[in-house]
């Protein structure tokens, strides 16, 4: 009896497997792209470039329906002004870009970036040298003010402490902008595109700048009150 039941179970499993193979939909393992989606390599695919293969010299665009096109059109009208203003074009980063992709200048998802012309963010050498000299002078001058105030006990009073605090804020601001200027000159791009963590240096620079403004305001009020 047990042998008969086992044989019936094996037969049923075999039949069910055969039926499953017969009625299952075939899996498309082809890596080729539809002809209607193949465009030239320099064309812009709104939804991005698909990894599927086309003929030589062509690329496969991802499908972009009417909603996709309407969304892209809205971004171009209301969120891409900064990128367009510098001569760039907002597109999916999987598209070919003759220059370089810059983040944070376009509307839409993160892969939608600004394709900027080559050399847009490059800093001319004379400008870099001049800015470096000015920043070094600012750093040295503020360091001198801080050292003199610390070493000379006669300067340890409330007004001079305010001036020293201003010098510290200005020194930190100059150091932050020196680092930003050096990175931008070296990589010829914005600070946020070099490394995501470097954007904190830019945030600190804005904080130090606001600190300098507040120090000047407080010192001015102290002088005329």
C-alpha positions in Angstrom: 0.0 0.0 0.0 2.8 2.4 0.9 4.6 1.6 -2.3 1.5 2.3 -4.3 1.0 5.7 -2.6 4.6 6.7 -3.2 4.3 5.8 -6.9 1.1 7.8 -7.3 2.7 10.8 -5.6 5.7 10.7 -8.0 3.4 10.4 -11.0 1.3 13.4 -9.8 4.4 15.5 -9.3 5.7 14.6 -12.8 2.4 15.6 -14.4 2.1 18.9 -12.5 5.7 19.8 -13.5 4.9 19.0 -17.1 1.8 21.1 -17.0 3.7 24.0 -15.4 6.3 23.9 -18.1 3.6 23.8 -20.8 1.5 26.7 -19.5 4.4 28.9 -18.2 5.2 32.0 -20.2 8.6 31.9 -22.0 11.2 34.2 -20.4 12.7 36.7 -22.8 16.5 36.5 -22.3 17.3 38.6 -25.4 19.6 41.6 -24.8 18.6 43.4 -28.0 16.6 46.7 -28.0 13.5 47.4 -29.9 14.2 49.2 -33.2 11.8 52.0 -32.2 13.9 52.7 -29.1 17.3 52.8 -30.9 18.7 56.3 -31.6 22.0 57.8 -32.5 24.7 57.9 -29.8 24.5 61.7 -29.5 20.7 61.8 -29.1 19.3 62.6 -25.6 17.1 59.9 -24.0 14.6 61.6 -21.7 14.3 58.6 -19.4 17.9 57.6 -19.7 19.9 55.0 -21.7 19.0 51.4 -21.4 21.7 48.7 -21.2 20.0 46.8 -24.0 22.0 46.5 -27.2 21.3 48.2 -30.6 23.2 48.2 -33.8 26.7 49.7 -33.9 26.6 53.5 -33.4 23.2 53.5 -31.8 22.0 53.4 -28.2 18.8 52.1 -26.6 16.5 54.7 -24.9 14.3 53.7 -22.0 10.6 54.0 -22.6 9.3 57.5 -21.8 5.4 57.8 -21.9 3.4 60.9 -22.0 3.6 61.4 -18.3 7.4 61.1 -18.4 7.6 63.7 -21.2 5.2 66.1 -19.4 7.2 65.8 -16.2 10.5 66.5 -18.0 8.9 69.5 -19.8 7.8 70.9 -16.4 11.3 70.5 -15.0 12.8 72.3 -18.0 10.4 75.2 -17.6 10.5 75.7 -13.8 13.6 73.9 -12.3 16.4 73.9 -14.8 17.0 77.7 -15.1 20.4 77.7 -13.4 21.8 74.9 -15.6 20.4 76.5 -18.8 21.8 79.9 -17.7 25.4 78.6 -17.7 24.9 77.0 -21.1 24.2 73.5 -19.8 21.5 70.9 -20.4 19.6 68.9 -17.8 19.4 65.2 -18.7 19.8 61.7 -17.2 23.5 61.1 -16.4 23.4 57.8 -18.5 23.3 60.0 -21.6 26.5 61.1 -23.3 27.9 64.5 -22.1 30.7 66.2 -24.0 31.6 68.3 -20.9 30.9 67.2 -17.3 27.9 66.4 -15.2 27.2 68.8 -12.2 24.7 67.9 -9.5 22.2 70.2 -7.8 21.4 72.3 -10.8 18.4 70.5 -12.2 15.0 69.5 -11.0 13.9 65.9 -10.7 15.6 62.7 -9.3 19.3 62.5 -8.4 20.4 60.9 -11.8 19.1 64.0 -13.6 22.1 66.3 -13.7 23.4 69.3 -15.6 25.7 68.6 -18.6 27.9 71.6 -18.6 30.3 72.6 -21.4 33.9 71.8 -20.8 35.8 74.4 -18.8 32.6 76.1 -17.4 33.9 75.9 -13.8 37.6 76.1 -14.5 39.4 78.9 -12.7 42.0 80.9 -14.8 45.5 80.7 -13.3 45.9 84.5 -12.8 42.6 84.6 -10.9 43.6 81.7 -8.7 47.0 83.2 -7.9 45.4 86.6 -7.0 42.8 85.0 -4.8 45.4 82.8 -3.2 47.5 85.8 -2.3 44.6 87.7 -0.9 43.5 84.7 1.2 47.0 84.1 2.5 47.3 87.8 3.5 44.0 87.6 5.3 45.1 84.5 7.2 48.4 86.0 8.2 46.9 89.3 9.3 44.2 87.7 11.4 46.7 85.3 13.0 49.0 88.3 13.9 46.0 90.1 15.5 45.2 87.0 17.6 48.8 86.4 18.7 49.3 90.0 19.7 46.1 90.1 21.7 47.0 86.9 23.5 50.6 87.9 24.3 50.0 91.5 25.4 48.1 91.5 28.7 47.4 95.2 28.3 45.0 94.3 25.4 43.0 92.0 27.6 39.8 94.1 27.7 36.3 93.8 26.4 36.7 95.8 23.2 39.8 93.9 22.2 38.3 90.6 23.0 35.5 91.5 20.5 38.1 92.4 17.9 40.0 89.2 18.5 36.8 87.2 18.2 36.2 88.9 14.8 39.7 88.0 13.8 39.1 84.3 14.7 35.9 84.2 12.6 37.6 85.9 9.7 40.6 83.6 9.9 38.3 80.5 9.8 36.4 82.0 6.9 39.6 82.6 4.9 40.8 79.0 5.6 37.5 77.5 4.5 37.5 79.5 1.2 41.1 78.7 0.6 40.3 75.0 0.8 37.3 75.4 -1.5 39.3 77.5 -4.0 42.1 75.0 -4.1 39.7 72.0 -4.7 37.7 73.9 -7.4 40.9 74.9 -9.2 42.3 71.4 -9.1 39.2 69.6 -10.2 37.6 72.3 -12.4 34.1 71.6 -11.0 31.9 72.7 -8.1 32.8 71.7 -4.6 29.8 69.4 -4.2 30.8 67.3 -7.2 34.3 66.5 -5.9 33.2 64.6 -2.8 29.8 64.7 -1.1 31.4 65.3 2.3 33.3 68.4 1.0 30.0 70.3 0.9 30.3 70.6 4.7 33.3 72.9 4.1 31.1 75.2 2.0 28.4 75.1 4.8 31.0 76.0 7.3 32.2 78.9 5.1 28.7 80.3 5.1 28.5 80.0 8.9 31.8 81.8 9.4 30.6 84.5 7.0 27.5 85.1 9.0 29.7 85.1 12.2 31.9 87.8 10.7 28.9 90.0 9.8 27.4 89.6 13.3 30.8 90.5 14.9 31.0 93.7 12.8 27.5 94.6 13.7 28.1 94.1 17.4 31.4 96.0 17.4 29.7 98.9 15.5 26.9 99.0 18.0 29.4 98.9 20.9 31.3 101.9 19.4 28.2 104.1 19.0 26.3 103.3 22.2 
